[in-house]
Amino acid sequence: MKKIVLYVLLVMACFSSTAQTISNFRLEQVGQVLEIRYDLAYSSVCEVQLWVSPDNGKNWNGPLTKVKGDVGKNISAGSKVLQWSVLEEREQLVGEQIRFKLVAIKEANKVASAPSPNRSSEKPIYEYCSGADYKSTQEAFRSTAIGESFDRDTAKKKALSNAMTEMYKTITATIKIVGETYVKSNEVSNKIGVKEVLNEMASLIVDQELRGCDEICYKLTQKPDGVYRSYAAIELKAEVILNAIHDGFSKNDRIKADYNYQVFERVFEKEMKKFSEY
């Protein structure tokens, strides 16, 4: 019987064969489809490939073929999304060592945006609250989003809500990865208990701490049809999340005897550092 069972959050490694930058990648399981969102920054169009490893990156299979969306050739810079129909290409996808990677390959003699024959008809496109300054880093989680409405206040609320949703996914994914790495260390004897507590705490911590995130960019425009478009970027310091986890672990009788703050902090900071590497 074909089946897809994901025991843990799948960790997606992101690599580049030239100077392309793939960042802010997020993965979500929707039924039997895996949806992957990512940002691609580069001046030339690229070929984007999705690969999967069943053994924690020792061996890679790909590029996968039952993939649609922003994948394959002629992929230009921007926010992207692709979907992999897992069971159309695999009998099953089961295990705790499954890893993914995106590969971006520069396509020779192509550029991301060819000049228009009639340049007088071109109009500048402004992408507010976007770019390197609004990507997550080692020090802080960041997220950007857009909201539209005929009411300007509603447009802003939608943009902030969308940004918080994206940040929620990024932070919870990071916490789960950190937890998986931490419980494998020799410092932890009650591995199951620590993992259960961290999974229970993750959503509660993020829900609570997101209320204190900072708005670091906001722009409002109006389209010709009267619709307001709101651009927003938010930030939450990584130390806020780390301190919240530390506080929760220290007070939990089930695992506090096995909790080593210094080890957990090192694992957390190592994972956060990856945001600054891409």
C-alpha positions as CSV (number, residue, x, y, z in Angstrom):
1,M,0.0,0.0,0.0
2,K,1.3,3.4,-0.9
3,K,1.6,5.7,2.1
4,I,3.3,8.9,3.3
5,V,4.2,9.1,7.0
6,L,6.3,12.0,8.3
7,Y,7.4,11.3,11.8
8,V,9.3,14.6,12.1
9,L,9.4,17.9,10.3
10,L,11.4,17.4,7.1
11,V,14.6,19.4,7.1
12,M,15.3,21.0,3.8
13,A,18.9,21.8,3.0
14,C,19.4,24.5,0.4
15,F,22.5,24.6,-1.9
16,S,23.6,26.6,-4.9
17,S,25.9,25.7,-7.7
18,T,26.9,29.2,-8.6
19,A,26.1,32.5,-6.9
20,Q,22.4,32.0,-6.7
21,T,20.8,32.5,-3.3
22,I,18.0,30.3,-2.0
23,S,16.6,31.3,1.3
24,N,13.5,31.4,3.6
25,F,12.5,27.9,2.6
26,R,9.4,26.4,4.2
27,L,7.9,23.0,3.9
28,E,4.3,21.9,4.5
29,Q,2.5,18.6,4.0
30,V,-0.9,18.9,2.4
31,G,-2.4,15.5,2.2
32,Q,-0.1,13.5,-0.1
33,V,1.5,16.6,-1.5
34,L,4.5,18.4,-0.1
35,E,4.4,22.1,-0.7
36,I,7.7,24.0,-0.5
37,R,8.1,27.7,-0.5
38,Y,11.4,29.5,-1.0
39,D,13.0,32.8,-2.1
40,L,15.4,32.9,-5.1
41,A,17.7,35.9,-5.5
42,Y,19.8,36.1,-8.6
43,S,20.1,38.2,-11.8
44,S,19.9,35.3,-14.3
45,V,17.2,32.8,-14.7
46,C,18.0,29.4,-13.1
47,E,17.1,25.7,-13.4
48,V,15.7,24.7,-10.0
49,Q,15.8,21.0,-9.0
50,L,14.3,19.2,-6.0
51,W,16.2,16.3,-4.5
52,V,15.4,13.9,-1.6
53,S,17.6,11.8,0.7
54,P,16.3,8.9,2.8
55,D,19.4,8.6,5.0
56,N,20.1,12.1,6.4
57,G,22.0,13.4,3.3
58,K,24.3,10.4,2.7
59,N,22.7,9.6,-0.6
60,W,20.5,11.8,-2.8
61,N,17.8,10.9,-5.3
62,G,16.8,13.3,-8.0
63,P,16.0,15.6,-9.5
64,L,12.4,14.6,-8.7
65,T,10.0,14.6,-11.6
66,K,6.5,14.7,-10.2
67,V,6.9,18.3,-9.2
68,K,5.0,21.3,-10.4
69,G,5.1,25.1,-9.8
70,D,8.3,27.1,-9.6
71,V,10.7,24.3,-10.5
72,G,12.6,23.3,-13.7
73,K,14.1,25.7,-16.2
74,N,13.6,29.5,-16.6
75,I,13.0,30.3,-12.9
76,S,13.6,33.9,-12.2
77,A,14.2,35.7,-8.9
78,G,11.4,36.2,-6.4
79,S,9.2,34.3,-3.9
80,K,8.5,30.8,-5.2
81,V,6.3,27.8,-4.4
82,L,6.4,24.2,-5.7
83,Q,4.5,21.0,-5.0
84,W,5.8,17.4,-5.1
85,S,3.2,14.7,-5.5
86,V,5.0,12.2,-3.3
87,L,3.1,9.0,-4.1
88,E,3.2,9.5,-7.8
89,E,7.0,9.0,-7.6
90,R,7.5,6.9,-4.4
91,E,5.7,3.9,-3.1
92,Q,6.1,5.4,0.4
93,L,7.9,8.2,2.2
94,V,8.5,7.0,5.8
95,G,11.3,7.8,8.2
96,E,13.0,10.2,10.5
97,Q,16.1,10.8,8.3
98,I,14.4,12.2,5.3
99,R,16.0,15.3,4.0
100,F,15.4,17.6,1.0
101,K,17.6,20.0,-0.9
102,L,16.9,22.6,-3.6
103,V,19.6,23.1,-6.3
104,A,19.7,26.2,-8.4
105,I,21.7,26.1,-11.6
106,K,22.5,29.1,-13.7
107,E,21.2,28.8,-17.2
108,A,23.8,29.9,-19.7
109,N,23.1,32.9,-22.0
110,K,19.8,33.7,-20.3
111,V,18.8,36.6,-18.2
112,A,16.0,37.0,-15.8
113,S,14.2,39.8,-17.6
114,A,14.8,40.5,-21.3
115,P,14.4,44.1,-22.5
116,S,11.1,45.0,-24.0
117,P,11.1,46.0,-27.6
118,N,9.3,49.2,-26.6
119,R,11.0,50.4,-23.5
120,S,8.7,53.5,-23.3
121,S,5.8,51.1,-22.3
122,E,7.7,49.8,-19.3
123,K,6.8,50.8,-15.8
124,P,8.9,50.4,-12.7
125,I,7.9,47.8,-10.2
126,Y,8.5,48.5,-6.6
127,E,8.8,45.7,-4.1
128,Y,8.6,47.4,-0.7
129,C,9.7,45.7,2.5
130,S,11.7,43.1,0.6
131,G,15.3,42.2,0.0
132,A,18.2,41.1,2.1
133,D,17.4,43.5,4.9
134,Y,14.2,41.7,5.6
135,K,15.4,38.1,5.6
136,S,15.9,36.1,8.8
137,T,19.4,36.2,10.2
138,Q,21.4,34.6,13.0
139,E,20.1,37.3,15.3
140,A,16.4,37.6,14.4
141,F,13.5,35.9,12.6
142,R,12.0,38.2,10.0
143,S,9.0,37.8,7.6
144,T,7.4,39.9,4.9
145,A,3.9,39.8,3.4
146,I,1.3,41.8,1.4
147,G,-2.3,42.5,2.2
148,E,-5.0,43.9,-0.1
149,S,-8.4,45.4,0.6
150,F,-10.7,48.3,-0.4
151,D,-10.3,49.4,3.3
152,R,-6.8,50.7,4.1
153,D,-6.8,49.5,7.8
154,T,-8.0,46.0,6.7
155,A,-5.2,45.9,4.1
156,K,-2.6,46.5,6.8
157,K,-4.2,43.9,9.1
158,K,-4.0,41.4,6.4
159,A,-0.4,42.1,5.6
160,L,0.6,41.8,9.3
161,S,-1.5,38.6,9.7
162,N,0.1,37.1,6.6
163,A,3.6,38.0,7.8
164,M,2.9,36.5,11.3
165,T,1.7,33.3,9.7
166,E,4.9,32.9,7.7
167,M,7.0,33.8,10.8
168,Y,5.1,31.2,12.8
169,K,6.0,28.5,10.3
170,T,9.6,29.5,10.2
171,I,10.0,29.6,14.0
172,T,8.2,26.4,14.8
173,A,10.2,24.6,12.0
174,T,13.4,25.9,13.5
175,I,12.4,24.8,17.1
176,K,11.6,21.3,15.9
177,I,14.9,21.0,14.1
178,V,16.8,22.2,17.1
179,G,14.9,19.8,19.3
180,E,15.7,16.8,17.1
181,T,19.4,17.7,17.2
182,Y,19.5,18.4,20.9
183,V,17.9,15.1,22.0
184,K,20.5,13.2,20.0
185,S,23.3,14.6,22.1
186,N,24.9,12.7,24.9
187,E,23.8,15.3,27.4
188,V,20.2,14.0,27.2
189,S,19.1,10.8,28.8
190,N,15.3,11.4,28.7
191,K,15.2,11.9,25.0
192,I,11.5,11.0,24.5
193,G,10.4,13.3,27.4
194,V,12.4,16.3,26.1
195,K,11.1,15.9,22.6
196,E,7.5,15.6,23.8
197,V,7.8,18.7,26.0
198,L,9.5,20.8,23.3
199,N,6.8,19.8,20.7
200,E,4.1,20.8,23.2
201,M,5.8,24.0,24.0
202,A,6.7,25.1,20.5
203,S,3.2,26.3,19.4
204,L,2.5,28.0,22.7
205,I,5.8,29.8,22.8
206,V,5.5,31.1,19.3
207,D,1.8,32.2,19.7
208,Q,2.8,34.1,22.8
209,E,6.0,35.7,21.6
210,L,4.7,36.7,18.2
211,R,2.5,39.3,20.0
212,G,5.6,41.2,20.8
213,C,7.2,41.2,17.4
214,D,8.4,44.5,15.9
215,E,7.1,46.1,12.7
216,I,10.3,47.0,10.8
217,C,8.8,48.1,7.5
218,Y,5.4,49.3,6.3
219,K,4.3,50.8,3.0
220,L,0.8,51.5,1.7
221,T,-0.1,51.9,-2.0
222,Q,-3.4,52.2,-3.9
223,K,-4.1,50.4,-7.2
224,P,-6.0,52.0,-10.1
225,D,-9.2,50.0,-9.1
226,G,-9.1,51.6,-5.6
227,V,-7.7,48.6,-3.8
228,Y,-5.2,49.3,-1.1
229,R,-2.1,47.2,-1.1
230,S,-0.2,47.0,2.2
231,Y,3.5,45.8,2.5
232,A,4.7,44.8,5.9
233,A,7.8,43.3,7.4
234,I,8.1,42.1,11.0
235,E,11.0,40.9,13.3
236,L,11.4,38.9,16.4
237,K,14.7,38.5,18.1
238,A,16.1,35.0,18.3
239,E,17.1,35.5,21.9
240,V,13.4,36.1,22.8
241,I,12.5,32.6,21.6
242,L,15.6,31.0,23.2
243,N,14.8,32.7,26.6
244,A,11.2,31.5,26.4
245,I,12.2,27.9,25.7
246,H,14.8,28.1,28.6
247,D,12.1,29.4,30.9
248,G,9.7,26.6,30.0
249,F,12.3,23.9,30.3
250,S,13.6,25.1,33.6
251,K,10.1,25.0,35.1
252,N,9.1,21.6,33.7
253,D,9.5,18.8,36.2
254,R,9.5,16.1,33.6
255,I,12.7,17.2,31.9
256,K,14.5,19.9,33.9
257,A,16.9,17.3,35.4
258,D,18.1,16.5,31.8
259,Y,18.0,20.1,30.6
260,N,21.4,21.6,29.8
261,Y,21.0,25.2,28.8
262,Q,24.6,25.6,27.4
263,V,24.2,22.6,25.1
264,F,20.7,23.7,23.9
265,E,21.9,27.2,23.3
266,R,24.8,26.0,21.1
267,V,22.4,23.9,19.1
268,F,20.0,26.7,18.7
269,E,22.6,29.3,17.7
270,K,24.1,26.8,15.2
271,E,20.7,26.4,13.5
272,M,20.1,30.2,13.5
273,K,23.4,30.7,11.9
274,K,22.2,28.9,8.8
275,F,19.9,31.9,8.0
276,S,22.9,34.1,7.6
277,E,24.7,31.6,5.3
278,Y,22.2,31.7,2.5
